[in-house]
């Protein structure tokens, strides 16, 4: 199924007072100048500093101008692509990012909605270490030490897909409402965030299926564009409460609670011609649905950041409990019925500590960290409460990072550690011990060229549900089973990027996963000898290489351009099965901000590749969008009204395909849903109210970069 473009870029990292990531400390001194304006930071010299894996961006009033949210600040950062339509971000084409506030992991959407006036700088860490080893980038928003007051933010976003493009009765495609409140004074910060959203999305993909061992073929029949074969629906409420307290300049604590109730429904409805050996062809009506309801997730977290002697300490603990019902139904007009009603519970614990310090006037940096994860996943049969399976997974990651910076423009770091994995699934127990390795090089030969190279080896546990010792029929001839014997993922990644004149970033990478996990289809007989499709999750190997160019340029006349172009080659292998696909993609956005009119306009083009590969499946095709948008700021920038429009202009033909081949099951899927985005409208209103207290005179840092 097509994946809509998500340019998710974000990468920020630890601040010098508390670094939760290995090899990521920057010292910015000259703590001399008094600042007495709310959220104000005085800066001398360059607004950007590059050191090792870190890029530090100072946020000034000029940078904040015309921006309503913290997410919009990310447009100023080299390598980051920010999509104004849905606030998604990516860094050098990667969505494998983590976003923090003052080194604390919080809801990403909440962070991006925060007041840009709260932040003094943003730190981006390339290939972070410590507990965030394995991410391509980390973004850390650092709050201003003198910001005090009350800040509220309300937003309402509506997506409209006119003329039944999203299906009859579904012109209103998506609605997202958010309210958050923040109170900051002296040592205390309180945050409340409530977000309610729902969406309905209609798509049609035609699929022709063959079961060659059973002599069965299915050919899906054409249908009206206004009557899509697949409809996805989600209704979600997110509530969060956070508290930060500074005990003294060397110690602070934070508490977090988040609750998320949701309902998700995925339905398919279509007709197909059924052909069986020695039987007449007939028309069959098919309907299936998967409903996740009574889905409730509660998360509790506690965090400590402090300094003991010369060591910066970061400790945290998180506990999540989630319960949900998973209901699957299949019905056909030939009389076949399937009903599978199950209940799941997951208990998830994660916690650990990291410590780091500098030596020899900052030339050497050492970081030590150890984190433990424990998860119990239990699968019950509804109504009888019969336990079908239980997984108990435990892993531990312990790493040490040493960074050496002999020169101001050159540094290197090395990380070594271990990853221990244990999975108990009924009668099957799986244990694994893997190394964790990483190295990074940074060199800035002159002020116009910045070079980075990196390597990492990152094991990770299989995703929930893939390791259960239980399975179930997906249809009359397809059975899907878990695999308790799955080995952990082992992800190797090599990367290089060069930033030129603070405008162009050229990047290249190669990654290999020796234990990626996908379902593999085989043929098995039933007790009476009838063949059926047996699908089970297996470890496979994948290899990908990529090249890309990112452009980030801003002119004094209010024009800005952001662009990212990439070429990716994907490869997957399982025993003798092998698939490979080369795929380009890209986006470009041109902004114009007029300060006198307090307005911003942009035009954006995005080309999306539908390429996917697995040992038995290959997907290909392209679709694109052209978006024109206007933001108008009113009432001294407190209110922002936005209107975005998808023009019916295309370069790509919009056709996408997905072909699957196996001994017992073959499928050819195809469709063109590009037209569904034509004349698409996004209407958005954002209101921010803040009231600052009279702020005492603070002697805070002036950053001479």
N, C-alpha and C positions, 0 to 999 in steps of 0.2 A: 504494500500500500504506500502511496506517495507520502513523503514526509515534507511538510511545509517548512519553508526556509526559517531557520532560527539562527540568526547571526549572533550567537551568544558570546560576547567577548568580555572577559573580565579577569583581572589578575592583580591582586594587590597584596602586599605583604607587610609583615611585621614592622613595628616601629622600634626605635632603638631602646625604648624603656622596657619593652616586654616582647621578646621575639618568641613566637610559638613555633617557628620553623627553623630548621637547621640552616646554618650558614647564611643568615639573612639580616645581620645587624648593621645599621648605619649610624654613625655618631655625627650629629649636627650641633656644633657648639656655638659660642658667642652669645651666652645667655645674659644680655645686657639691657635691651631696650624695653621701656614700659609701653604696654598696649592697654588702652582703656575703652575701646569700642567693641560692642557686642560682635563676636565672631570675626574680629579683624586680626589680620596678621601682617606685620610689616616685613618686607623682604628686600634684600639687597642682592644685586647680581642676577645670575641666571636662575630661571624658575625650575630648572630640571637638573637633577644630579643622577649620574649613573655610577654605580660601584658594584663590581661583582655581578651577582644575579639580580640586584635591585635597581629599579628606576624610581626615583622620588620626584613627584610633581607637586610643587607648591601651588595652592589654590588662592588666587587673588580675586579682588572685586571685579576686575576686568574679565577674568575667566568665568565668574559666576553670572555675569550679566546676560540676561535673556534666558536663563535656565531656571526651571521651576523645581527640578528634582536632582538628587545626587546622581542618579543614573545618567543624566545628560552631561555631567562633568566628564564622563568617560570618553566623550567625543574628542577631548583634548589630548588623549594619550596615544602615543605612537603604537601602532599594531592592533589597536582595539577597533572593532567594528560595532557600532551601536545602531540598532534598528529603531527609529522613532515610532513605528507602527505598533510594536508590541514590547518595546523596551528590552529586547533580547540583546545579548552581547556575545562576541567571540573574540579570541585573541590569536592573531596570525592563522585564522581559519579554524581554530580549535574551539570546541565547546567544553573541553575538559578543564573547567575552571572552578575556583572556590573564591567566595567573596566574604570578607570579614569587616567588622567595625571595631576598631581598637583591639585588633587581634582576637575578637570573639566571633564565632560562627553564629549567624542569625539568619532569619528568613531572607532569601535573596531579594524577593519582590519588595519586602519591607525596606531593606537597605536602599534599593534603587529609588524608593519614593521619599526618602528622607530629605530634609531641608539642606540644600547645598551650602547654605551659610554656616552650617554646623562644623564644616570640615576645613582644616588648615592644610592638609596635604593628602595625597594618595600615593601609596607605595605599591608598585607592581613587582612581583618576584617571579623571575623566569625559572622554571623547573625547581620549585621549592623542595626543601628537605624536611627532616623531622617527621611529624605526624602527617604532613601534607605531601610527602614523597609519593610521586605517581601522578600528581596533577601537572598539567603543562604550564599553568600559571596560577598565581595567587594575587588577589587584589585586596588591599587593606585600606579602608577609609579611616583616617585619623582625625578625631574631633579636635576642635580648637580648645585649648585649655582655659580660655576666658569666656567661652559661650555659656550664658545662663539665660533662663527664661522658659516660657511656655510656647510650644510649637504644635500646631494642629495641621493636619493635611487631610483633605477630602477629595476624592476623585470618582468620577463616573464615566465609564467607557462603554459604548454601544457599537457593535459591528452589524451592519445591514447588508444583506446579499439580496438585491431586488429581483423581481421577475421570476420567482421560483427557482433561482439558480441553485439554492441550497436545498431544494425540495419543497413541495407544496406545503404551505403553512409554516415554513421555517425561514422566512425572510429575515427575522431577527435572529442572527446567528450566535452572538456572544454578548454577554453583559458582565461587567466587572465593576464592583463598587468597593471602595476602600476608605476606611477612616482610621487615622492613627493620631495618637496624642503623645507628646513627650514633655516631661517636666525636668528641668535641670537647674540645680542650685547647689553651689559649693561642692560638697562631697557626694551628693545624691543625684542619680539620674533614674527616672521612671519612664517606661515606654509601654503603651497599650496599642495594639494593632488588631483591627478587625477587617477581614476581607471576605466578601461574598461574590461568587462567580458561578455562571453556568454557561454552557455552550451546547449547540446542536450542529453537527456537521454531516452533510449528505454527500456521498461519493458513489460512483458506479465503476466497477471493474468487471469486465466480462471474463469468465473463466471456463475453459474447455478442459475436462478431466477424463483421463483414461485409467482403468484398472485392468491392465493387460492380462494378468493371471486369472481374472474373473470373467473376462470377455464382456466388460461393462464400459460404456462411454457416455459422457454427459456433455451436452452442448447448450450453453446458456443462451437464452433468447433475448433479442433486443427489447429495450424498454425506453420510455420517454425520459428525456433529460430531467424533467421536473419530478420524476419518481425514482430517486436513486436507490440502488440495491442495498447499500449499506448506510446506516444512520448511527452515529455515535453521539451519546448524550452524557453530560457530566454536570452534577450539582455539588458545589463544594463551599464550605464555610471554614474559614481559618481564624482562630482567635489566639492572640499571643500577649503575654505579660512578661516584661523584663525589668530587672532592677540591678543597677550598678552602684557600688558604694566604695569610695576611696577612703580607706582607713587612715592612711598617711601617705606621704609621697612615695614610699617604698612598697606599699601593700594595697591591693584592691580586690574586691570580690564581686561576683555577678551571679544572679539567679535568673532562670528562664523557665517558663511554662508555656506550652503550645498545645492547643486542642484542635483537631481537624475531623469533623464529620463530613462524609461525602457519599454520593451515590453515582455509580457509573453504569451505563447500559450501552451495549453494542448489539445491533440487530441486523440481520440479513434476510432479504426477501426477494425471491426471483423464481422464474420458471426455466426449466431446461428439458431438452429432448433426451430421453433415456433409451439407449440402445443396448440390448442384451443378445448374446448369441442364442439363436433358435427361438427368439421371442420378437413379436412385433414392436416397432418403435412407438413410444407413447410420451405424452407431455406430462411432466411432474411439477407440481408447485412445491417450492422448498421454503422453509422459514426456520431461522435459528436465532437464538439470543443468548447473551451472557450478561448477567446482572450482578454487580457487586453492590450490595446494600447493607444497611446497618454497619457501615464501615466507620469505625471510630478509632482515631489515633491520638494518644496522649504522650507528650514528651516533657521530661523534666531534666533540667541541666543546672549544674553548679560549676563555677569557674573561679580560679584564683590566679592572679598575676602579681608578682612581687620581686623583691631583690633581697637576697641573703648573701652577705659579704660581697664578693665580686660576681656572684652568679645571678643571672636573670632566671626566674622560675615561672613556669606556666603549667598549671594543673587543671584538669577538668574531668567531669564525670557526667554521663548522659544515660538516662533510662527511658525507653520507649515501649509502650504496650499498645498493641493494635488488635482489634477483633473485627471480622467481617464475614458476611455470607457470600458464597460464590455459587450462583444458580445458573445452570446451563440447560437449555431446552433445544431440541431439534424435532421438527415435525415435517412429514412429507405427505403429499396427497395419495401416495401409494400405500399408506397405512403405517409407515414406520414412525415410531415415537421414541425419543430419548429424553430422560430427565435425570439430572445429576445435581443434587442439592447438598452442598457441603459448607461447613463452618471452619474458619481458620482463626488461630490465635498466634501472635508472635510477640515474644518478649525479647527485647534487645538492650544490651548493656555495653557501654563503651567508655573507657576512661584510661587516664594515664598522666604522665608528667614529663616535662622536658626542662632541661637546664642548659644554659649556655653562658659563655663569658669570653672576654677578649684578653689577649696577652700582648706584651711587647708593643705598647702604644697602638693597639688595634691592628698590628700586622698579622697576628694569628687569632683565629676564632675557633672555639670548640663548642660543639653542641651535642648533648646526650638526650635521648628520648626513649621511652618505652610505653606502649599502649596495648591494652587488652580489649578484645571484643568477644562477647558471648551472646548467642542467640538461640532461642528455643522456638521451633515452628511446629505447631500441632494441627493436624487435619482431622476433623470430625465429620461424621455423617449426621446431617440435620435430623431433628425430631427424635431419633434414638440416642443421639449423643455418643454413638459408637466411635472409638478412636481408630482411624484408618492408618495414620502414620505419625511419627514424631522425629524431628531432626534436632539434635543438639550440636551446635557448632561453636567452637572456640578457636580464636587465633590470637597470636601475640606478635607484635612487631617491635623490635629493639634495634636502634641504629645509633651510630656515632658519626658526626661530620666534623672534619677539620678543614678550615679555610686558611690559605696563606696569601697575603697581599704584599709582595715585596716592593711594589711600586703603586703609585696612586692610580695609574691607568692599566694595571694588570693584576689579575688575581686568579687563583685556582682553588678548587675544593674537591674533596673526596669523601664519599659516604660508604660505610660498610656496616652491615647488620644482618639480622636473621628474621625470618618469617616462619612461625610454627603454626600448623593448621591441624585441627582435629575435628572430625565429623562422625557422630554416632547416629546412625539411622537404622533402628531396629537391630536386625542380626548383623548388619554390615558396619564396620568401623574403618575409617580412612584416616591415616596420619601422614603428614608431610612436613619436611623441614627444607626451606629454601633460603638462599642468601638474598639480601637486598643490597644492591650496589648502585652507586651514582658518582658521576664526576662532572665538573663544570669548569669551563675556561672563559675568562673575560679579558679582552684587550681593546683599548681605545688608542690607536696610534696617533690620532689627532682629533681636534674638536668636531670634525665632520664625519668621522667614521667610527662606528662602534661594532665590535665583533663578539659573538658568543657561540660556544659549542658545548654540547652536553651529551651524556650517555646515562641511562638509568635502566635498572632491572627491577621490576616491581611485581611481586606475586600478590594475588588477591583471591578471596574466597569465591566459590561459585554463588550465583544469585539464588535467592530464596525460591524454593519450589523445584529447582532442577535436581536436587539431591534426595528427594523423597523416595521411599521404597514402595511406591504405590502408583497406579495409573488408572486411566478410565478411557472409555470409548468417546471419540470426538464425533463419530458418525458410525453408520452400520459397518463400514469396512476399514476404519482408521482408529487405532488405539495409541494413546500417548502415555509414556511412562517416564518416571524420574530415574536417576542413576546415582545411588549412594556412593559408588566407587569413583566418582569424578575427582580428578586432581585439581588443585588450585590453578587459576590462570597464572601464567608467567609471561610478563609483558616486557620486552626489550625495546628501547627507543633511543635513537641517535638523532640529534637535532643540530642545526646550524642556522644562525640568522645574522644579518648585517644591516645596521641602520646607517643610512647615508644622508647627510645634511639635515637630519632630524625630520625628514619628509618621507623617504622611501625605506621600506624594510623588505629585504629579500630573504626568504627563508626556504629551507629544505629539510626533509626529515625521512627517516626510515624506521618502521616499527615492525616487530614480529612477536606474535603471541603463540607460544608452543602448546598452550592448553586452553585455547578458546573453546566456548561451549555452544553447541547448536543441536537441535534434534536431527537425527539421521534416520531415514526410512528404509526398512527392510521388509521382506516378505516372511510371513509365518503362517502355519496352518492352524485352524481350529481343531478341536478333538475329532470332528467328523471329516477333516481333511480339506475344508474350504479355505482358500488363501485369504489373508487379510493383511493390511499395512500396519506394521509394528514400528512406531516411532519412539526413539529413546534418545535422551540427551547424551552426547558423547564429546570427548575432548578432540579438537581438531587443531590444525596449525594455520595461522594467517600471516601474510606479509603485505605491507603497504609502504609505498614511497610517495612522497609529495614534494611539489615545488610551488612557491607562491610569491606574490608581490603585494605588499600593502602600502597604500599611499595615504598620508595624513598631512594636509596643507591648509593653512589659514592665512588669509590676507587681511590687511588693515581696513579694507573697504567693506568688511562684513561677509565676504565670501569664504566658504570653507568647502573642501572636497575630501571625501573619504572613500577609499576603494580597496577592494581585496579580490585578487584573482588567483585561482589555484588549479593545479593539475594533480590528480591523485590516481595511482594505479593500485588496485585491490586484488588480492590473491588469497584463495582458501583451498586447503587440501585435507582430505581424510582418506588414508590408505591410497587406493588407486584413483579416487575421485578428486577432480581438480577443476577449479573455475578461476577466471581472471578477467578484469575489466579496467579499462582506462577511462577516466572521466574528468572533464573540466567543469568549473563552476565559478561564479563571480558575482560581485555587486559593486555598485557605485552610487554615492549620494552626494548631491550638490546642495549646500545650504546657503541661504542669504539672510542675514539678520540686519534689520533696519532699526537703529536705536531710537531715532526720532519718532517712528511710528510704533515702537514697541511691538514689533512683529517679526516672525521668522517664517520663511517659505523654503521648501525643499522639493527636489525631484529625485526619485530613486529608481534604479533598475536592478533587478535581481534575476540571475539565471541559476536555476536549481537542477541538479542532476538527480535522477532517480536510480542511479547505479547502486546495486547491492550484489554481494557475492557470498555464497556458502558452497560447500562441496557439491551440493545437489541443486542449487538455485543460482540463477543469474538475473539481475534486473538491469534495465537500461531505458534511456529516454530522457527528455528534458522538458521543463516548463518554465515560464518566466512571468514577471509582473513589472508594470510601470506604475509607480505611485507618485501622486502630486499632493503636497500637504501644506497647510497654513496653520501657524500658531499665533494667536493674538493675546498679548498680555495687557491686562486692565487693572485699574485701581492699585497703581504703584506695584505692579507685578504680583499682586495677591491672587488674582484670578486669571487663569489661562483657558481660552476656548480654542479647540483644535478641530479641524476638518481635514480628513485624508481621503483621497479618491484614487481607486485603481482604474487607470485608463484601459480601454479595450485595445491595447497595442501590444503586439507580440513579434518576437523574432523566432523563438522556438515554436515548433508545431504542437507541443503539448502532449504528444503521444508517449505513453509509458508502457513497458512490458516487463513481465516477470515469468521466467520459464523454470519449471522444476522437473527433474528426471530421476527416476529410481526404478528398480526392477518391478515393483508392485503398484506404483502410483506415478502418473505423469500429469502435469498441469501446465497450461499456457494461459496466462492472465494478461489482459490488455485493457487500456482505457484512455480516455482523454477528458480530464476534469479541469483543464486550464480555463475554460469559459466561466467556471463557477466564481472566479475572482474578478471577472469583468464588471465594471461599474460598482464595485464593492466600496462601501462607505464606512469610515470610522469617525464617530463623533465623540469628542472627549471634552470634559470639563474638569479642571483642577482648581481647587481653592486652598490657599495656605494662609493661616493666621498665626502670627507670633507676637509675643509680648515679652520684651526683655526687662529684667530687673536692672536697677542701677548697679553697675559693675564696679567693684573696687579696682584700684590701679594694680595691675599685675606686672611683675618683672618676668617676662616670658621671652622665649627665644626669638632672635632675629636670625634667619638662616642665610648665611653668606655662602652661596654655592659657587 
